[in-house]
Amino acid sequence: MRIEISPFAHVDLPLYAIPQAQFAQITEHVAKRLGGVAADAMRDSEELSEEFYRQLPLDQIMLAHRDNGWEPSDPRKIEDWYQRAIDTHGERLRRTSRYFKAGVTLCGRNPSFPRSPS
């Protein structure tokens, strides 16, 4: 999904999904454990808890692709890689990443800043 922020900037957001049958199975399992109001909230939710997210089979998480429709893509690989990098290099890496992101945001808001090629 592309969100246009200004004539000079946009943000691309990945959209992930799992098969409806898998989602229903997971929510029913969680609902049995939660009971009552919490179970109803879980059934109405569009999000999975970390515990169940980590248990999904690698080929069941699908990424929306502009031209190819839905294709298997596991976001956990990037999450795990980034966490290993932080474990190796420390919280300084996370702070540095945030500074770079803030700098990109600042440059995107000011059309006089030089832009990198897309």
C-alpha positions in Angstrom: 0.0 0.0 0.0 1.5 3.4 -1.0 0.5 6.5 1.1 1.3 9.8 -0.5 2.5 12.2 2.1 3.3 15.1 -0.2 4.2 15.7 -3.8 7.7 14.9 -2.8 7.3 11.9 -0.5 5.4 8.6 0.0 5.5 5.6 2.3 5.1 2.1 1.2 3.5 -0.2 3.8 3.6 -3.9 3.4 0.3 -5.7 3.8 0.4 -9.2 5.2 -2.4 -11.8 5.6 -2.9 -15.4 6.5 -5.6 -17.7 5.1 -9.0 -17.2 6.6 -9.3 -20.8 7.8 -6.0 -20.5 9.6 -7.0 -17.2 11.2 -10.3 -18.8 12.4 -8.6 -21.8 13.8 -6.1 -19.6 15.7 -8.8 -17.3 17.1 -10.9 -20.2 18.2 -8.0 -21.7 20.0 -7.2 -18.4 21.7 -10.9 -17.8 22.5 -11.0 -21.1 24.4 -8.1 -20.0 26.5 -9.4 -16.5 27.1 -13.1 -17.0 27.6 -15.9 -14.4 27.8 -15.4 -10.8 26.7 -11.7 -11.3 25.8 -12.6 -14.2 23.5 -15.2 -12.0 21.7 -12.6 -9.2 21.3 -10.1 -11.7 19.9 -12.6 -13.0 17.3 -13.3 -9.5 16.2 -9.6 -8.6 16.0 -7.6 -8.4 12.8 -4.3 -8.9 14.7 -2.6 -12.0 16.1 -0.7 -12.2 19.4 3.0 -12.7 19.2 2.7 -16.2 20.6 0.5 -17.4 17.7 2.1 -15.3 15.1 5.4 -17.1 15.8 3.7 -20.5 15.4 2.4 -19.9 11.9 3.9 -22.0 9.1 6.4 -20.1 7.0 4.4 -20.5 3.8 1.1 -19.3 5.3 2.0 -15.6 5.7 1.2 -13.8 2.5 2.4 -10.4 1.2 0.3 -8.3 -1.1 2.2 -7.7 -4.3 1.1 -5.0 -6.7 1.5 -7.2 -9.8 1.5 -10.7 -8.5 -1.4 -10.7 -6.0 -0.6 -12.5 -2.8 2.7 -14.4 -2.5 4.4 -16.1 0.4 6.7 -13.8 2.4 7.6 -14.2 6.0 8.3 -10.8 7.8 9.8 -12.7 10.7 13.0 -13.1 8.8 13.6 -9.4 8.8 12.5 -9.0 12.4 14.8 -11.7 13.5 17.7 -10.4 11.5 17.3 -6.9 13.0 17.0 -8.2 16.5 20.2 -10.3 16.1 21.9 -7.1 14.8 20.8 -5.2 17.9 21.9 -8.1 20.1 25.3 -7.9 18.5 25.8 -4.2 18.2 23.6 -3.0 21.1 20.8 -0.4 21.5 23.0 2.2 19.7 22.0 0.5 16.4 18.3 1.0 17.1 18.9 4.7 18.1 21.1 5.3 15.0 18.3 3.7 12.8 15.8 6.1 14.4 18.0 9.1 13.7 18.4 8.1 10.0 14.6 7.7 9.7 14.0 11.1 11.3 16.5 12.6 8.9 14.8 11.1 5.9 11.5 12.5 7.3 13.0 15.9 7.7 14.4 15.9 4.2 11.1 14.8 2.8 9.3 17.8 4.3 11.7 20.3 2.9 11.8 20.3 -1.0 15.1 22.3 -1.0 17.0 19.3 0.4 18.7 17.2 -2.2 16.8 14.0 -2.9 18.2 10.6 -3.6 17.0 8.8 -6.8 14.1 6.5 -6.1 
